[in-house]
Amino acid sequence: MSLQSSEPKMISILGATGSVGESSLDIVCSDPERYQIRALTAHRNVDKLAEAARLSKADYAAVADEASYGRLKELLSGTGIEVGAGEIGLEHAATLPADIVIGAIVGAAGIKPTMAALKAGNQLALANKETLVCAGDLVMAEARRQDLRILPVDSEHNAIFQIFDEANIDEIDEVTITASGGPFRTWAQADIEKATAEQALKHPNWDMGAKITIDSASMMNKGLEVIEAHHLYAVRQDKFKVVVHPQSIIHGMVSYSDGSVLAHLAAPDMRTPIAHCLAWPERAAAKTKRLDLIALGQMTFEAPDPVRFPCLQLALDAMKAGGNMPNIMNAANEIAVAAFLEGEITFGGIASLVEAVMTKMDGDGGLPVSSLDLVLELDQKARQLALELKS
Ligand SMILES: NC(=O)c1ccc[n+]([C@@H]2O[C@H](COP(=O)([O-])OP(=O)(O)OC[C@H]3O[C@@H](n4cnc5c(N)ncnc54)[C@H](OP(=O)(O)O)[C@@H]3O)[C@@H](O)[C@H]2O)c1
């Protein structure tokens, strides 16, 4: 639904208490003439959710964890802000009429609310890459049905969005996604395998939620991003390339058949792609970090190393296999990352566990992404198997 351009755009944020959620609130709340908050959601961080809802004067706030409903209601009593909880609460937040719904939930938990937002005809700005990894075929089909673009919040995909010449798609030779290489870029394989959570959580360039930070350290994040990109941009799988670029200044590049290479540059600040999505198709000023090339001095590039970072290769293998294999791989990875953070498996154990689940569920992986029910069923099956195999 689109409101008149003179009125503020109504924005809902699914996953408002996370890293992307906070950056989104920062952009929205710093320009009240342009943006207003419709709905906010969280998992169980009710205090932070209630504070954000009060400050942003949201119409509606919902918490996924039903046990936290009472506390949320209490915190927001007398404010006029409606509250909800559980799957129904999140669905309500996603489907309230809004100009843009920002999908910033982490993991496959974002699939249902994301699909609900799209089915309601709400324009989606999507950070939650796992939704595209697991159910990309369904999400893209629904977006086409609704005649909506998925606006990519992920910095690499947003970069590509800005330089991708759709009118000349046949002349695109390569689409390059850059990777910082994470904290273990220069480490020996044996050291990476026994890295601690504290070491893995120290990302050199970005301040992000725990799950994506671990995925960045293992380079699973880059694999997830290639799968995400292949759903968003209709070029052949083998045209997507990963280049390690430790400074995280170039976020994406598109190479054309005449030798031209378009690159998108920006200082590493998630508020930049968020601001781009919120203002699209216009541009609007936003208080973001600025790029100073002289101060930066140099940019360097390296090939990724699939031997030291096997998760990247596993994700590329899953994409090649197609069907539900990326979904299965993602579920196994979510369990493996949680287990690593709990100290139950080693860092090297993440890739081993993901690979074991992919191997055992090879048959299921071959099933096409035909329905949301199947995606969610296989997600659960892969999680269960990963939990059994890790113990
Ligand atoms: N952070 C970045 O810079 C960045 C960049 C590009 C893409 N992304 C992608 O954006 C997504 C969010 O990342 P993030 O770093 O912002 O994550 P995060 O900081 O961990 O925040 C995750 C958000 O999702 C909510 N959530 C978690 N589990 C949930 C569940 N089961 N049901 C409903 N809500 C749930 C959390 O609520 P609580 O606070 O209550 O737990 C929180 O609001 C991820 O898919 C990530 O890959 C992130």
The ligand as an SDF file (V2000), in Angstrom:
LIG
                    3D

 48 52  0  0  0  0  0  0  0  0999 V2000
   23.8300   -6.9640   11.6570 N   0  0  0  0  0  0  0  0  0  0  0  0
   24.1800   -6.6110   10.4360 C   0  0  0  0  0  0  0  0  0  0  0  0
   24.9810   -5.6930   10.2410 O   0  0  0  0  0  0  0  0  0  0  0  0
   23.5940   -7.3390    9.2440 C   0  0  0  0  0  0  0  0  0  0  0  0
   24.0280   -7.0130    7.9590 C   0  0  0  0  0  0  0  0  0  0  0  0
   23.4370   -7.6430    6.8760 C   0  0  0  0  0  0  0  0  0  0  0  0
   22.4540   -8.6010    7.0600 C   0  0  0  0  0  0  0  0  0  0  0  0
   22.0660   -8.9350    8.3150 N   0  0  0  0  0  0  0  0  0  0  0  0
   21.0320   -9.9510    8.5030 C   0  0  0  0  0  0  0  0  0  0  0  0
   19.9480   -9.3420    9.1890 O   0  0  0  0  0  0  0  0  0  0  0  0
   19.3370  -10.2930   10.0780 C   0  0  0  0  0  0  0  0  0  0  0  0
   19.3750   -9.7260   11.4920 C   0  0  0  0  0  0  0  0  0  0  0  0
   20.7270   -9.6200   11.8970 O   0  0  0  0  0  0  0  0  0  0  0  0
   21.1520   -8.8540   13.2340 P   0  0  0  0  0  0  0  0  0  0  0  0
   22.6270   -8.8410   13.2500 O   0  0  0  0  0  0  0  0  0  0  0  0
   20.3950   -7.5820   13.3320 O   0  0  0  0  0  0  0  0  0  0  0  0
   20.6190   -9.8970   14.3440 O   0  0  0  0  0  0  0  0  0  0  0  0
   20.4160   -9.6700   15.9040 P   0  0  0  0  0  0  0  0  0  0  0  0
   21.1600   -8.4680   16.3510 O   0  0  0  0  0  0  0  0  0  0  0  0
   20.7070  -10.9590   16.5640 O   0  0  0  0  0  0  0  0  0  0  0  0
   18.8380   -9.3430   16.0170 O   0  0  0  0  0  0  0  0  0  0  0  0
   17.9110  -10.2990   15.6500 C   0  0  0  0  0  0  0  0  0  0  0  0
   16.5050   -9.7690   15.8370 C   0  0  0  0  0  0  0  0  0  0  0  0
   15.5890  -10.8460   15.5700 O   0  0  0  0  0  0  0  0  0  0  0  0
   14.7940  -11.1050   16.7460 C   0  0  0  0  0  0  0  0  0  0  0  0
   14.6030  -12.5590   16.8400 N   0  0  0  0  0  0  0  0  0  0  0  0
   15.5290  -13.4920   17.1390 C   0  0  0  0  0  0  0  0  0  0  0  0
   14.9750  -14.7190   17.1600 N   0  0  0  0  0  0  0  0  0  0  0  0
   13.6740  -14.5470   16.8670 C   0  0  0  0  0  0  0  0  0  0  0  0
   12.5690  -15.4270   16.7770 C   0  0  0  0  0  0  0  0  0  0  0  0
   12.7030  -16.7560   16.9800 N   0  0  0  0  0  0  0  0  0  0  0  0
   11.3630  -14.9180   16.4580 N   0  0  0  0  0  0  0  0  0  0  0  0
   11.1940  -13.6000   16.2660 C   0  0  0  0  0  0  0  0  0  0  0  0
   12.2000  -12.6970   16.3560 N   0  0  0  0  0  0  0  0  0  0  0  0
   13.4240  -13.1730   16.6480 C   0  0  0  0  0  0  0  0  0  0  0  0
   15.6200  -10.5560   17.9100 C   0  0  0  0  0  0  0  0  0  0  0  0
   14.7910  -10.2790   19.0460 O   0  0  0  0  0  0  0  0  0  0  0  0
   15.4230  -10.2740   20.5450 P   0  0  0  0  0  0  0  0  0  0  0  0
   16.2880   -9.0560   20.6150 O   0  0  0  0  0  0  0  0  0  0  0  0
   14.2370  -10.2010   21.4260 O   0  0  0  0  0  0  0  0  0  0  0  0
   16.2080  -11.5380   20.6830 O   0  0  0  0  0  0  0  0  0  0  0  0
   16.1910   -9.2960   17.2590 C   0  0  0  0  0  0  0  0  0  0  0  0
   15.2110   -8.2830   17.2150 O   0  0  0  0  0  0  0  0  0  0  0  0
   20.1240  -11.5950    9.9120 C   0  0  0  0  0  0  0  0  0  0  0  0
   19.4830  -12.4220    8.9830 O   0  0  0  0  0  0  0  0  0  0  0  0
   21.4670  -11.1420    9.3440 C   0  0  0  0  0  0  0  0  0  0  0  0
   22.1010  -12.1350    8.5670 O   0  0  0  0  0  0  0  0  0  0  0  0
   22.6100   -8.3240    9.4120 C   0  0  0  0  0  0  0  0  0  0  0  0
  1  2  1  0
  2  3  2  0
  2  4  1  0
  4  5  1  0
  4 48  2  0
  5  6  2  0
  6  7  1  0
  7  8  2  0
  8  9  1  0
  8 48  1  0
  9 10  1  0
  9 46  1  0
 10 11  1  0
 11 12  1  0
 11 44  1  0
 12 13  1  0
 13 14  1  0
 14 15  2  0
 14 16  1  0
 14 17  1  0
 17 18  1  0
 18 19  2  0
 18 20  1  0
 18 21  1  0
 21 22  1  0
 22 23  1  0
 23 24  1  0
 23 42  1  0
 24 25  1  0
 25 26  1  0
 25 36  1  0
 26 27  1  0
 26 35  1  0
 27 28  2  0
 28 29  1  0
 29 30  1  0
 29 35  2  0
 30 31  1  0
 30 32  2  0
 32 33  1  0
 33 34  2  0
 34 35  1  0
 36 37  1  0
 36 42  1  0
 37 38  1  0
 38 39  2  0
 38 40  1  0
 38 41  1  0
 42 43  1  0
 44 45  1  0
 44 46  1  0
 46 47  1  0
M  CHG  2   8   1  16  -1
M  END
$$$$
